[in-house]
Each structure stands twice: as structure tokens, then as C-alpha cells.
Amino acid sequence: MVSQPLLAVALLIGLFLGGPAARAEDGVSADALLIGMVNAQSGPAAGLGLGMAAGAQAYFARINAAGGVNGRKISLIVRDDAYEPARSAALTEALINTTKVFALLGYVGTPTSRAALPLAREAQVPFLFPFTGAEFLRTPVKLWAFNVRASYFDETEALIEHIHHDLGSQKIALLMQDDSFGEAVKGGIAGALSKRGMGIHSEARILRNSLDVAGAVHSLKLAAPDAIVFVGTYQQLAAAIKLAKANGLTARFFTVSFIGTENFIASAGADGEGVYISQVMPSPHDPSLPIIREYLADIAPADVGYASLEGYIGARVFVEALQTTGAQPTRAELVDALQYLSIDLGGFQVKFSPDNHQGSRAVFLTRIQAGVAVPVKHMQ
């Protein structure tokens, strides 16, 4: 059932245009439905954007092969923002006003999502399932924005609990990207430490899209922490760990899911051993879960990874909601369908409500061992 506020909007639009059949919704034609995706297809975060696009395309290919949704094939239009906010905003504006997509899906990053979201909200275009755990997308709830993944507050709570409780670390430092992404994760770390009567021991910053990490590593060596929580991209973390080892900095490294696990492993090589990563998706290599068996059947072997699994799950959640909107879908109907969606995808649960647009709070801890992210229950 469509909620009263959205129904009222739909009725007013219909009356103004002379009835519901007078004008199709943007992005909807007789045989196709257009979805836009703007994220890093190049640059130091490219592995995340490429993975998100590959996963979404794999699920849409499955749906399109079966005839689409109500006879419409889903067409995903991908644009490259290189993880730069200004570029993300410009490309988003073009997708909304020129290409006229029905919805936006699978953005990557906090600063880029912060730049794009106001455009989507102003145009009343659904902004769906970005690859970020930033709190501004969650609190307060925004009608046109939905998140599948757990928040950075959820991830940092899990990380700090294990760093402090299981490892007994007292001096926990932060090596962060100097932008809204870094601040988002810092807020979660500070909150989790405060609950335990602690604070951030020391802090060093690096610039977005820069691999110049020497100054930050030197600063942390002087501070001599027990553990370092890293907030940035996989190439930056690989560079930081290599320098840390070369300079005798022995603190363990921890990071959140944005790192892009497979890309980090490939970039860091042997230097990545022992790094802890919080994940917001189950292991993409675990066929004991029905959702993973389905994913592995659809995705190209070279694309298997946490980022593509997140893109795949996001695409599936979108289709699940779209299928309930009827033969002539509208954006308002899609948003309303999502607000009441509760589904088990086969080992991964997603549930939204009008006052909670975060579908999952699941966090899975992993540690790199022999070039593989293995599950961790109690850190060692």
C-alpha cells in the first residue's frame, strides 16, 4: 500500500499532467528502465566502483534474461567520477536532467555521495545503496535515500571491541583520509572508544587520492601506538604498511570495509598479512549461503569479491522492490515499496521501515592470512 504522503504527491502530479497515463516517469519506457550509477571506475578507488558495477550488472543480466520486470529490461548506465566529489555531482546532474534515469544506484564513497545526494533529493530521484557507511545518509532518515550496508558506527564498534577487548590494546591511533570519509569513520571510532573510557591516542592525516603517506607514517612512529585504524583507499593502506614496516612501526593495522578487500590484498602482497578488515557483506567465497551460490553462478570468476557482492545484493534489493510497483512504476511507488521491504535473500537479511532506511547492521570481522580474508571471531 502506498503511504499517504507519497500517494498525495502522485495524485497531484497526475492531476497536473492530465491523468496518470499522460506522461511516463523519467527512465521508464515500454521495454526498458534506466538506472544510473556514478562511482570510481578509475583512480585509487577504482576497484570498488568496478566491483559494484560488475555485481549489479550480473544480477540485472539474470533478470533481463528472464524477461525483465513487467516486460522491461533494466539498463544500467555507469559513469566514472574517479572518486572526486565535483565530478560526481556533475555526472549525477547529467544523469538526472539529460539522460533522465529512473533511479541512482551504487555510488562509492562518502564525499562523492555527499555531493550527489542533494541533487537526487531535489529531483526526487531514489538514491540507493551507496558504498559508504556515513551517518549523514542515515540520520536523520531521508525519504529518497536508502542504504543496504551497516554503518561506519556499526563497523567501528565491532573493530574497537575486538582491538580493546581481545587484543588488550590501550593506545589506538587513527590514520585517516582528510575529508568527510575520514571524519565519518573518526566519529565512530571516537564514540566506540568513549564508551570504554578511552580516546584516540594519536592521529595522522593523508589527502584523498594521494599516495604521499610518508609524513603521516613518520608521525605515527613517533607516537608509538599499539594499533592503527586506517581510513582511506587500498593503495594508500598498502603504501602506509610498507613504509611502516620499513621504519620499524610494529602496530597492527585495522580498517573498515571501504578498503576493498581483494584490491588491498593484490596491492599489498605479503605486506598485507595480519591486517584486520571489518566487512558488511558475508564472504563472497562461502557457498553455504544460498545468496552466495546464486551470486557465484552469475558473476564472472575474475569479478568475485566483496564489492561486487555488495553491488549484486543492491541490484537484487532494487528488483525486489520494483516488482511490487506494478506495470507503470513511479519513483514514489518504488520508495514506498522499499520503506516496507523485509526480505531474507538467502542468508542475508534486509529490512527497511519508514523511520529506518538502513537495511542491515551485520558486521563480519576478517583477517588477512596467506592472501585470503578469513573470518575472525576472537582476534589474536
VOMAR-849736 format. One record per residue (C-alpha): residue in three letters; x, y, z; residue number from 1. Coordinates in steps of 0.05 Angstrom, whole numbers, plus 5000, padded with zeros to 4 digits. Layout:
BEGIN
<r resn="ALA" x="X" y="Y" z="Z" resi="NUM"/>
...
END
This chain:
BEGIN
<r resn="MET" x="5000" y="5000" z="5000" resi="1"/>
<r resn="VAL" x="5027" y="5069" z="4981" resi="2"/>
<r resn="SER" x="5035" y="5114" z="5042" resi="3"/>
<r resn="GLN" x="4991" y="5176" z="5046" resi="4"/>
<r resn="PRO" x="5046" y="5229" z="5034" resi="5"/>
<r resn="LEU" x="5073" y="5195" z="4972" resi="6"/>
<r resn="LEU" x="5003" y="5179" z="4947" resi="7"/>
<r resn="ALA" x="4984" y="5252" z="4953" resi="8"/>
<r resn="VAL" x="5045" y="5273" z="4914" resi="9"/>
<r resn="ALA" x="5029" y="5222" z="4859" resi="10"/>
<r resn="LEU" x="4957" y="5245" z="4855" resi="11"/>
<r resn="LEU" x="4976" y="5318" z="4849" resi="12"/>
<r resn="ILE" x="5026" y="5303" z="4794" resi="13"/>
<r resn="GLY" x="4974" y="5261" z="4758" resi="14"/>
<r resn="LEU" x="4922" y="5317" z="4761" resi="15"/>
<r resn="PHE" x="4971" y="5369" z="4737" resi="16"/>
<r resn="LEU" x="4991" y="5327" z="4678" resi="17"/>
<r resn="GLY" x="4921" y="5307" z="4659" resi="18"/>
<r resn="GLY" x="4920" y="5237" z="4688" resi="19"/>
<r resn="PRO" x="4968" y="5181" z="4703" resi="20"/>
<r resn="ALA" x="4975" y="5159" z="4631" resi="21"/>
<r resn="ALA" x="4992" y="5229" z="4606" resi="22"/>
<r resn="ARG" x="5066" y="5224" z="4620" resi="23"/>
<r resn="ALA" x="5111" y="5165" z="4635" resi="24"/>
<r resn="GLU" x="5160" y="5170" z="4693" resi="25"/>
<r resn="ASP" x="5231" y="5190" z="4673" resi="26"/>
<r resn="GLY" x="5273" y="5129" z="4656" resi="27"/>
<r resn="VAL" x="5213" y="5085" z="4641" resi="28"/>
<r resn="SER" x="5194" y="5064" z="4570" resi="29"/>
<r resn="ALA" x="5153" y="5008" z="4542" resi="30"/>
<r resn="ASP" x="5211" y="4959" z="4543" resi="31"/>
<r resn="ALA" x="5266" y="4988" z="4586" resi="32"/>
<r resn="LEU" x="5281" y="5020" z="4653" resi="33"/>
<r resn="LEU" x="5343" y="5064" z="4661" resi="34"/>
<r resn="ILE" x="5385" y="5064" z="4724" resi="35"/>
<r resn="GLY" x="5445" y="5109" z="4735" resi="36"/>
<r resn="MET" x="5510" y="5093" z="4772" resi="37"/>
<r resn="VAL" x="5566" y="5143" z="4784" resi="38"/>
<r resn="ASN" x="5628" y="5119" z="4820" resi="39"/>
<r resn="ALA" x="5703" y="5107" z="4814" resi="40"/>
<r resn="GLN" x="5717" y="5069" z="4751" resi="41"/>
<r resn="SER" x="5788" y="5097" z="4751" resi="42"/>
<r resn="GLY" x="5838" y="5123" z="4803" resi="43"/>
<r resn="PRO" x="5858" y="5094" z="4871" resi="44"/>
<r resn="ALA" x="5788" y="5071" z="4889" resi="45"/>
<r resn="ALA" x="5772" y="5042" z="4821" resi="46"/>
<r resn="GLY" x="5768" y="4970" z="4846" resi="47"/>
<r resn="LEU" x="5707" y="4989" z="4888" resi="48"/>
<r resn="GLY" x="5669" y="5022" z="4831" resi="49"/>
<r resn="LEU" x="5687" y="4968" z="4781" resi="50"/>
<r resn="GLY" x="5664" y="4915" z="4831" resi="51"/>
<r resn="MET" x="5598" y="4950" z="4847" resi="52"/>
<r resn="ALA" x="5583" y="4956" z="4772" resi="53"/>
<r resn="ALA" x="5602" y="4884" z="4757" resi="54"/>
<r resn="GLY" x="5558" y="4857" z="4813" resi="55"/>
<r resn="ALA" x="5498" y="4899" z="4794" resi="56"/>
<r resn="GLN" x="5505" y="4882" z="4720" resi="57"/>
<r resn="ALA" x="5509" y="4808" z="4736" resi="58"/>
<r resn="TYR" x="5443" y="4809" z="4774" resi="59"/>
<r resn="PHE" x="5408" y="4853" z="4722" resi="60"/>
<r resn="ALA" x="5432" y="4805" z="4668" resi="61"/>
<r resn="ARG" x="5398" y="4748" z="4705" resi="62"/>
<r resn="ILE" x="5333" y="4787" z="4710" resi="63"/>
<r resn="ASN" x="5336" y="4811" z="4637" resi="64"/>
<r resn="ALA" x="5348" y="4741" z="4612" resi="65"/>
<r resn="ALA" x="5283" y="4721" z="4646" resi="66"/>
<r resn="GLY" x="5245" y="4777" z="4612" resi="67"/>
<r resn="GLY" x="5260" y="4836" z="4658" resi="68"/>
<r resn="VAL" x="5210" y="4866" z="4706" resi="69"/>
<r resn="ASN" x="5139" y="4873" z="4678" resi="70"/>
<r resn="GLY" x="5168" y="4865" z="4609" resi="71"/>
<r resn="ARG" x="5222" y="4918" z="4617" resi="72"/>
<r resn="LYS" x="5296" y="4904" z="4613" resi="73"/>
<r resn="ILE" x="5338" y="4941" z="4664" resi="74"/>
<r resn="SER" x="5393" y="4983" z="4633" resi="75"/>
<r resn="LEU" x="5450" y="5006" z="4679" resi="76"/>
<r resn="ILE" x="5487" y="5068" z="4656" resi="77"/>
<r resn="VAL" x="5554" y="5075" z="4690" resi="78"/>
<r resn="ARG" x="5595" y="5139" z="4695" resi="79"/>
<r resn="ASP" x="5665" y="5149" z="4724" resi="80"/>
<r resn="ASP" x="5676" y="5202" z="4777" resi="81"/>
<r resn="ALA" x="5746" y="5178" z="4795" resi="82"/>
<r resn="TYR" x="5726" y="5187" z="4869" resi="83"/>
<r resn="GLU" x="5723" y="5263" z="4862" resi="84"/>
<r resn="PRO" x="5661" y="5298" z="4891" resi="85"/>
<r resn="ALA" x="5655" y="5354" z="4839" resi="86"/>
<r resn="ARG" x="5658" y="5305" z="4782" resi="87"/>
<r resn="SER" x="5606" y="5261" z="4817" resi="88"/>
<r resn="ALA" x="5559" y="5320" z="4824" resi="89"/>
<r resn="ALA" x="5566" y="5340" z="4750" resi="90"/>
<r resn="LEU" x="5555" y="5269" z="4725" resi="91"/>
<r resn="THR" x="5496" y="5259" z="4772" resi="92"/>
<r resn="GLU" x="5463" y="5323" z="4747" resi="93"/>
<r resn="ALA" x="5471" y="5299" z="4675" resi="94"/>
<r resn="LEU" x="5441" y="5230" z="4690" resi="95"/>
<r resn="ILE" x="5381" y="5263" z="4724" resi="96"/>
<r resn="ASN" x="5367" y="5320" z="4675" resi="97"/>
<r resn="THR" x="5394" y="5296" z="4608" resi="98"/>
<r resn="THR" x="5394" y="5220" z="4609" resi="99"/>
<r resn="LYS" x="5334" y="5221" z="4656" resi="100"/>
<r resn="VAL" x="5346" y="5158" z="4695" resi="101"/>
<r resn="PHE" x="5292" y="5128" z="4739" resi="102"/>
<r resn="ALA" x="5338" y="5119" z="4799" resi="103"/>
<r resn="LEU" x="5410" y="5123" z="4822" resi="104"/>
<r resn="LEU" x="5446" y="5062" z="4849" resi="105"/>
<r resn="GLY" x="5513" y="5041" z="4877" resi="106"/>
<r resn="TYR" x="5554" y="5104" z="4887" resi="107"/>
<r resn="VAL" x="5622" y="5095" z="4921" resi="108"/>
<r resn="GLY" x="5647" y="5139" z="4977" resi="109"/>
<r resn="THR" x="5626" y="5189" z="5029" resi="110"/>
<r resn="PRO" x="5649" y="5254" z="4996" resi="111"/>
<r resn="THR" x="5621" y="5234" z="4929" resi="112"/>
<r resn="SER" x="5554" y="5213" z="4959" resi="113"/>
<r resn="ARG" x="5552" y="5278" z="4998" resi="114"/>
<r resn="ALA" x="5560" y="5316" z="4932" resi="115"/>
<r resn="ALA" x="5508" y="5276" z="4894" resi="116"/>
<r resn="LEU" x="5453" y="5266" z="4946" resi="117"/>
<r resn="PRO" x="5426" y="5337" z="4946" resi="118"/>
<r resn="LEU" x="5415" y="5334" z="4871" resi="119"/>
<r resn="ALA" x="5378" y="5268" z="4877" resi="120"/>
<r resn="ARG" x="5334" y="5294" z="4934" resi="121"/>
<r resn="GLU" x="5317" y="5358" z="4898" resi="122"/>
<r resn="ALA" x="5296" y="5320" z="4836" resi="123"/>
<r resn="GLN" x="5262" y="5266" z="4878" resi="124"/>
<r resn="VAL" x="5303" y="5211" z="4847" resi="125"/>
<r resn="PRO" x="5316" y="5150" z="4892" resi="126"/>
<r resn="PHE" x="5389" y="5147" z="4916" resi="127"/>
<r resn="LEU" x="5400" y="5074" z="4930" resi="128"/>
<r resn="PHE" x="5452" y="5032" z="4967" resi="129"/>
<r resn="PRO" x="5516" y="5073" z="4964" resi="130"/>
<r resn="PHE" x="5582" y="5040" z="4984" resi="131"/>
<r resn="THR" x="5592" y="5082" z="5047" resi="132"/>
<r resn="GLY" x="5572" y="5076" z="5119" resi="133"/>
<r resn="ALA" x="5569" y="5151" z="5132" resi="134"/>
<r resn="GLU" x="5519" y="5174" z="5183" resi="135"/>
<r resn="PHE" x="5492" y="5233" z="5142" resi="136"/>
<r resn="LEU" x="5458" y="5183" z="5096" resi="137"/>
<r resn="ARG" x="5423" y="5150" z="5155" resi="138"/>
<r resn="THR" x="5408" y="5202" z="5209" resi="139"/>
<r resn="PRO" x="5360" y="5235" z="5202" resi="140"/>
<r resn="VAL" x="5324" y="5190" z="5154" resi="141"/>
<r resn="LYS" x="5320" y="5218" z="5084" resi="142"/>
<r resn="LEU" x="5258" y="5199" z="5043" resi="143"/>
<r resn="TRP" x="5295" y="5187" z="4977" resi="144"/>
<r resn="ALA" x="5358" y="5153" z="5004" resi="145"/>
<r resn="PHE" x="5366" y="5080" z="5025" resi="146"/>
<r resn="ASN" x="5426" y="5041" z="5050" resi="147"/>
<r resn="VAL" x="5435" y="4965" z="5050" resi="148"/>
<r resn="ARG" x="5502" y="4961" z="5087" resi="149"/>
<r resn="ALA" x="5517" y="4971" z="5160" resi="150"/>
<r resn="SER" x="5541" y="5040" z="5182" resi="151"/>
<r resn="TYR" x="5612" y="5060" z="5199" resi="152"/>
<r resn="PHE" x="5588" y="5067" z="5271" resi="153"/>
<r resn="ASP" x="5569" y="4992" z="5268" resi="154"/>
<r resn="GLU" x="5637" y="4974" z="5238" resi="155"/>
<r resn="THR" x="5679" y="5015" z="5285" resi="156"/>
<r resn="GLU" x="5642" y="4990" z="5346" resi="157"/>
<r resn="ALA" x="5659" y="4918" z="5325" resi="158"/>
<r resn="LEU" x="5731" y="4936" z="5310" resi="159"/>
<r resn="ILE" x="5744" y="4974" z="5374" resi="160"/>
<r resn="GLU" x="5711" y="4920" z="5416" resi="161"/>
<r resn="HIS" x="5759" y="4868" z="5388" resi="162"/>
<r resn="ILE" x="5820" y="4913" z="5388" resi="163"/>
<r resn="HIS" x="5809" y="4932" z="5461" resi="164"/>
<r resn="HIS" x="5777" y="4870" z="5490" resi="165"/>
<r resn="ASP" x="5811" y="4814" z="5452" resi="166"/>
<r resn="LEU" x="5879" y="4846" z="5440" resi="167"/>
<r resn="GLY" x="5882" y="4889" z="5501" resi="168"/>
<r resn="SER" x="5908" y="4949" z="5462" resi="169"/>
<r resn="GLN" x="5906" y="5015" z="5500" resi="170"/>
<r resn="LYS" x="5939" y="5063" z="5451" resi="171"/>
<r resn="ILE" x="5894" y="5063" z="5389" resi="172"/>
<r resn="ALA" x="5915" y="5112" z="5334" resi="173"/>
<r resn="LEU" x="5880" y="5137" z="5272" resi="174"/>
<r resn="LEU" x="5910" y="5145" z="5202" resi="175"/>
<r resn="MET" x="5855" y="5178" z="5163" resi="176"/>
<r resn="GLN" x="5837" y="5209" z="5096" resi="177"/>
<r resn="ASP" x="5829" y="5284" z="5109" resi="178"/>
<r resn="ASP" x="5757" y="5293" z="5085" resi="179"/>
<r resn="SER" x="5686" y="5274" z="5102" resi="180"/>
<r resn="PHE" x="5700" y="5200" z="5096" resi="181"/>
<r resn="GLY" x="5755" y="5204" z="5147" resi="182"/>
<r resn="GLU" x="5713" y="5246" z="5193" resi="183"/>
<r resn="ALA" x="5654" y="5197" z="5187" resi="184"/>
<r resn="VAL" x="5697" y="5138" z="5210" resi="185"/>
<r resn="LYS" x="5733" y="5180" z="5262" resi="186"/>
<r resn="GLY" x="5665" y="5196" z="5293" resi="187"/>
<r resn="GLY" x="5651" y="5122" z="5300" resi="188"/>
<r resn="ILE" x="5719" y="5107" z="5329" resi="189"/>
<r resn="ALA" x="5715" y="5164" z="5379" resi="190"/>
<r resn="GLY" x="5646" y="5142" z="5401" resi="191"/>
<r resn="ALA" x="5666" y="5070" z="5410" resi="192"/>
<r resn="LEU" x="5728" y="5089" z="5450" resi="193"/>
<r resn="SER" x="5689" y="5138" z="5493" resi="194"/>
<r resn="LYS" x="5642" y="5082" z="5513" resi="195"/>
<r resn="ARG" x="5703" y="5046" z="5541" resi="196"/>
<r resn="GLY" x="5731" y="5107" z="5577" resi="197"/>
<r resn="MET" x="5784" y="5118" z="5524" resi="198"/>
<r resn="GLY" x="5802" y="5167" z="5470" resi="199"/>
<r resn="ILE" x="5841" y="5167" z="5404" resi="200"/>
<r resn="HIS" x="5914" y="5161" z="5424" resi="201"/>
<r resn="SER" x="5944" y="5196" z="5364" resi="202"/>
<r resn="GLU" x="5923" y="5217" z="5294" resi="203"/>
<r resn="ALA" x="5955" y="5229" z="5226" resi="204"/>
<r resn="ARG" x="5922" y="5251" z="5161" resi="205"/>
<r resn="ILE" x="5931" y="5239" z="5086" resi="206"/>
<r resn="LEU" x="5899" y="5272" z="5026" resi="207"/>
<r resn="ARG" x="5845" y="5238" z="4984" resi="208"/>
<r resn="ASN" x="5873" y="5205" z="4921" resi="209"/>
<r resn="SER" x="5945" y="5217" z="4944" resi="210"/>
<r resn="LEU" x="5996" y="5163" z="4957" resi="211"/>
<r resn="ASP" x="6041" y="5210" z="4996" resi="212"/>
<r resn="VAL" x="6037" y="5176" z="5064" resi="213"/>
<r resn="ALA" x="6108" y="5185" z="5089" resi="214"/>
<r resn="GLY" x="6095" y="5244" z="5135" resi="215"/>
<r resn="ALA" x="6035" y="5210" z="5167" resi="216"/>
<r resn="VAL" x="6073" y="5145" z="5179" resi="217"/>
<r resn="HIS" x="6131" y="5183" z="5210" resi="218"/>
<r resn="SER" x="6084" y="5220" z="5257" resi="219"/>
<r resn="LEU" x="6053" y="5154" z="5280" resi="220"/>
<r resn="LYS" x="6121" y="5122" z="5291" resi="221"/>
<r resn="LEU" x="6137" y="5178" z="5339" resi="222"/>
<r resn="ALA" x="6071" y="5168" z="5375" resi="223"/>
<r resn="ALA" x="6084" y="5092" z="5382" resi="224"/>
<r resn="PRO" x="6012" y="5066" z="5384" resi="225"/>
<r resn="ASP" x="5992" y="4993" z="5396" resi="226"/>
<r resn="ALA" x="5941" y="4992" z="5340" resi="227"/>
<r resn="ILE" x="5925" y="5036" z="5280" resi="228"/>
<r resn="VAL" x="5856" y="5043" z="5249" resi="229"/>
<r resn="PHE" x="5865" y="5064" z="5176" resi="230"/>
<r resn="VAL" x="5813" y="5104" z="5137" resi="231"/>
<r resn="GLY" x="5827" y="5111" z="5063" resi="232"/>
<r resn="THR" x="5836" y="5071" z="4999" resi="233"/>
<r resn="TYR" x="5871" y="5005" z="4987" resi="234"/>
<r resn="GLN" x="5931" y="5034" z="4951" resi="235"/>
<r resn="GLN" x="5942" y="5084" z="5007" resi="236"/>
<r resn="LEU" x="5939" y="5029" z="5060" resi="237"/>
<r resn="ALA" x="5987" y="4985" z="5021" resi="238"/>
<r resn="ALA" x="6036" y="5043" z="5016" resi="239"/>
<r resn="ALA" x="6028" y="5060" z="5090" resi="240"/>
<r resn="ILE" x="6041" y="4989" z="5114" resi="241"/>
<r resn="LYS" x="6102" y="4982" z="5071" resi="242"/>
<r resn="LEU" x="6132" y="5046" z="5099" resi="243"/>
<r resn="ALA" x="6112" y="5028" z="5170" resi="244"/>
<r resn="LYS" x="6148" y="4961" z="5166" resi="245"/>
<r resn="ALA" x="6209" y="4994" z="5134" resi="246"/>
<r resn="ASN" x="6212" y="5045" z="5191" resi="247"/>
<r resn="GLY" x="6201" y="4996" z="5249" resi="248"/>
<r resn="LEU" x="6129" y="5015" z="5265" resi="249"/>
<r resn="THR" x="6102" y="4950" z="5293" resi="250"/>
<r resn="ALA" x="6030" y="4969" z="5310" resi="251"/>
<r resn="ARG" x="5976" y="4925" z="5279" resi="252"/>
<r resn="PHE" x="5932" y="4955" z="5225" resi="253"/>
<r resn="PHE" x="5856" y="4953" z="5223" resi="254"/>
<r resn="THR" x="5808" y="4982" z="5172" resi="255"/>
<r resn="VAL" x="5735" y="4985" z="5151" resi="256"/>
<r resn="SER" x="5701" y="4952" z="5092" resi="257"/>
<r resn="PHE" x="5712" y="5012" z="5045" resi="258"/>
<r resn="ILE" x="5783" y="4988" z="5035" resi="259"/>
<r resn="GLY" x="5763" y="4938" z="4982" resi="260"/>
<r resn="THR" x="5790" y="4872" z="5008" resi="261"/>
<r resn="GLU" x="5812" y="4838" z="4944" resi="262"/>
<r resn="ASN" x="5842" y="4902" z="4916" resi="263"/>
<r resn="PHE" x="5881" y="4913" z="4980" resi="264"/>
<r resn="ILE" x="5907" y="4841" z="4981" resi="265"/>
<r resn="ALA" x="5931" y="4849" z="4908" resi="266"/>
<r resn="SER" x="5963" y="4917" z="4923" resi="267"/>
<r resn="ALA" x="5997" y="4899" z="4989" resi="268"/>
<r resn="GLY" x="6021" y="4828" z="4974" resi="269"/>
<r resn="ALA" x="6059" y="4799" z="5033" resi="270"/>
<r resn="ASP" x="6055" y="4865" z="5070" resi="271"/>
<r resn="GLY" x="5980" y="4855" z="5078" resi="272"/>
<r resn="GLU" x="5988" y="4795" z="5123" resi="273"/>
<r resn="GLY" x="5954" y="4805" z="5190" resi="274"/>
<r resn="VAL" x="5912" y="4865" z="5172" resi="275"/>
<r resn="TYR" x="5842" y="4863" z="5202" resi="276"/>
<r resn="ILE" x="5783" y="4886" z="5160" resi="277"/>
<r resn="SER" x="5710" y="4894" z="5182" resi="278"/>
<r resn="GLN" x="5662" y="4872" z="5128" resi="279"/>
<r resn="VAL" x="5588" y="4889" z="5117" resi="280"/>
<r resn="MET" x="5575" y="4831" z="5070" resi="281"/>
<r resn="PRO" x="5583" y="4756" z="5082" resi="282"/>
<r resn="SER" x="5643" y="4723" z="5049" resi="283"/>
<r resn="PRO" x="5635" y="4721" z="4973" resi="284"/>
<r resn="HIS" x="5671" y="4654" z="4975" resi="285"/>
<r resn="ASP" x="5622" y="4619" z="5022" resi="286"/>
<r resn="PRO" x="5575" y="4575" z="4981" resi="287"/>
<r resn="SER" x="5539" y="4550" z="5044" resi="288"/>
<r resn="LEU" x="5494" y="4611" z="5036" resi="289"/>
<r resn="PRO" x="5441" y="4609" z="4981" resi="290"/>
<r resn="ILE" x="5453" y="4682" z="4963" resi="291"/>
<r resn="ILE" x="5527" y="4667" z="4952" resi="292"/>
<r resn="ARG" x="5512" y="4606" z="4909" resi="293"/>
<r resn="GLU" x="5467" y="4648" z="4865" resi="294"/>
<r resn="TYR" x="5519" y="4704" z="4862" resi="295"/>
<r resn="LEU" x="5576" y="4656" z="4843" resi="296"/>
<r resn="ALA" x="5533" y="4626" z="4788" resi="297"/>
<r resn="ASP" x="5522" y="4696" z="4757" resi="298"/>
<r resn="ILE" x="5587" y="4733" z="4768" resi="299"/>
<r resn="ALA" x="5650" y="4725" z="4725" resi="300"/>
<r resn="PRO" x="5704" y="4690" z="4766" resi="301"/>
<r resn="ALA" x="5752" y="4748" z="4757" resi="302"/>
<r resn="ASP" x="5700" y="4795" z="4790" resi="303"/>
<r resn="VAL" x="5686" y="4754" z="4853" resi="304"/>
<r resn="GLY" x="5696" y="4797" z="4915" resi="305"/>
<r resn="TYR" x="5663" y="4837" z="4970" resi="306"/>
<r resn="ALA" x="5650" y="4898" z="4926" resi="307"/>
<r resn="SER" x="5616" y="4860" z="4870" resi="308"/>
<r resn="LEU" x="5575" y="4821" z="4921" resi="309"/>
<r resn="GLU" x="5550" y="4887" z="4950" resi="310"/>
<r resn="GLY" x="5532" y="4911" z="4880" resi="311"/>
<r resn="TYR" x="5496" y="4845" z="4866" resi="312"/>
<r resn="ILE" x="5456" y="4848" z="4931" resi="313"/>
<r resn="GLY" x="5439" y="4921" z="4919" resi="314"/>
<r resn="ALA" x="5413" y="4905" z="4850" resi="315"/>
<r resn="ARG" x="5371" y="4848" z="4878" resi="316"/>
<r resn="VAL" x="5340" y="4891" z="4932" resi="317"/>
<r resn="PHE" x="5323" y="4942" z="4879" resi="318"/>
<r resn="VAL" x="5289" y="4890" z="4836" resi="319"/>
<r resn="GLU" x="5251" y="4860" z="4895" resi="320"/>
<r resn="ALA" x="5221" y="4929" z="4909" resi="321"/>
<r resn="LEU" x="5209" y="4945" z="4836" resi="322"/>
<r resn="GLN" x="5169" y="4882" z="4825" resi="323"/>
<r resn="THR" x="5117" y="4906" z="4875" resi="324"/>
<r resn="THR" x="5105" y="4973" z="4840" resi="325"/>
<r resn="GLY" x="5061" y="4948" z="4783" resi="326"/>
<r resn="ALA" x="5060" y="4955" z="4708" resi="327"/>
<r resn="GLN" x="5074" y="5031" z="4708" resi="328"/>
<r resn="PRO" x="5126" y="5042" z="4762" resi="329"/>
<r resn="THR" x="5137" y="5110" z="4793" resi="330"/>
<r resn="ARG" x="5194" y="5134" z="4836" resi="331"/>
<r resn="ALA" x="5145" y="5149" z="4893" resi="332"/>
<r resn="GLU" x="5119" y="5077" z="4889" resi="333"/>
<r resn="LEU" x="5190" y="5049" z="4890" resi="334"/>
<r resn="VAL" x="5207" y="5090" z="4952" resi="335"/>
<r resn="ASP" x="5144" y="5067" z="4986" resi="336"/>
<r resn="ALA" x="5158" y="4994" z="4968" resi="337"/>
<r resn="LEU" x="5228" y="5000" z="4997" resi="338"/>
<r resn="GLN" x="5203" y="5031" z="5062" resi="339"/>
<r resn="TYR" x="5164" y="4968" z="5077" resi="340"/>
<r resn="LEU" x="5211" y="4916" z="5047" resi="341"/>
<r resn="SER" x="5233" y="4860" z="5093" resi="342"/>
<r resn="ILE" x="5268" y="4801" z="5060" resi="343"/>
<r resn="ASP" x="5316" y="4744" z="5072" resi="344"/>
<r resn="LEU" x="5358" y="4739" z="5008" resi="345"/>
<r resn="GLY" x="5384" y="4671" z="5027" resi="346"/>
<r resn="GLY" x="5430" y="4683" z="5086" resi="347"/>
<r resn="PHE" x="5430" y="4759" z="5085" resi="348"/>
<r resn="GLN" x="5371" y="4797" z="5114" resi="349"/>
<r resn="VAL" x="5349" y="4866" z="5092" resi="350"/>
<r resn="LYS" x="5294" y="4904" z="5127" resi="351"/>
<r resn="PHE" x="5272" y="4976" z="5120" resi="352"/>
<r resn="SER" x="5218" y="5018" z="5152" resi="353"/>
<r resn="PRO" x="5194" y="5090" z="5145" resi="354"/>
<r resn="ASP" x="5238" y="5111" z="5203" resi="355"/>
<r resn="ASN" x="5298" y="5067" z="5186" resi="356"/>
<r resn="HIS" x="5329" y="5067" z="5116" resi="357"/>
<r resn="GLN" x="5388" y="5022" z="5134" resi="358"/>
<r resn="GLY" x="5373" y="4952" z="5114" resi="359"/>
<r resn="SER" x="5427" y="4914" z="5152" resi="360"/>
<r resn="ARG" x="5471" y="4923" z="5213" resi="361"/>
<r resn="ALA" x="5511" y="4859" z="5201" resi="362"/>
<r resn="VAL" x="5586" y="4864" z="5210" resi="363"/>
<r resn="PHE" x="5635" y="4807" z="5196" resi="364"/>
<r resn="LEU" x="5707" y="4811" z="5221" resi="365"/>
<r resn="THR" x="5763" y="4784" z="5177" resi="366"/>
<r resn="ARG" x="5839" y="4779" z="5179" resi="367"/>
<r resn="ILE" x="5886" y="4772" z="5120" resi="368"/>
<r resn="GLN" x="5922" y="4705" z="5124" resi="369"/>
<r resn="ALA" x="5961" y="4675" z="5066" resi="370"/>
<r resn="GLY" x="5930" y="4725" z="5018" resi="371"/>
<r resn="VAL" x="5858" y="4709" z="5039" resi="372"/>
<r resn="ALA" x="5808" y="4745" z="5084" resi="373"/>
<r resn="VAL" x="5789" y="4693" z="5136" resi="374"/>
<r resn="PRO" x="5733" y="4701" z="5188" resi="375"/>
<r resn="VAL" x="5753" y="4723" z="5257" resi="376"/>
<r resn="LYS" x="5713" y="4711" z="5320" resi="377"/>
<r resn="HIS" x="5766" y="4728" z="5370" resi="378"/>
<r resn="MET" x="5826" y="4767" z="5346" resi="379"/>
<r resn="GLN" x="5895" y="4741" z="5360" resi="380"/>
END
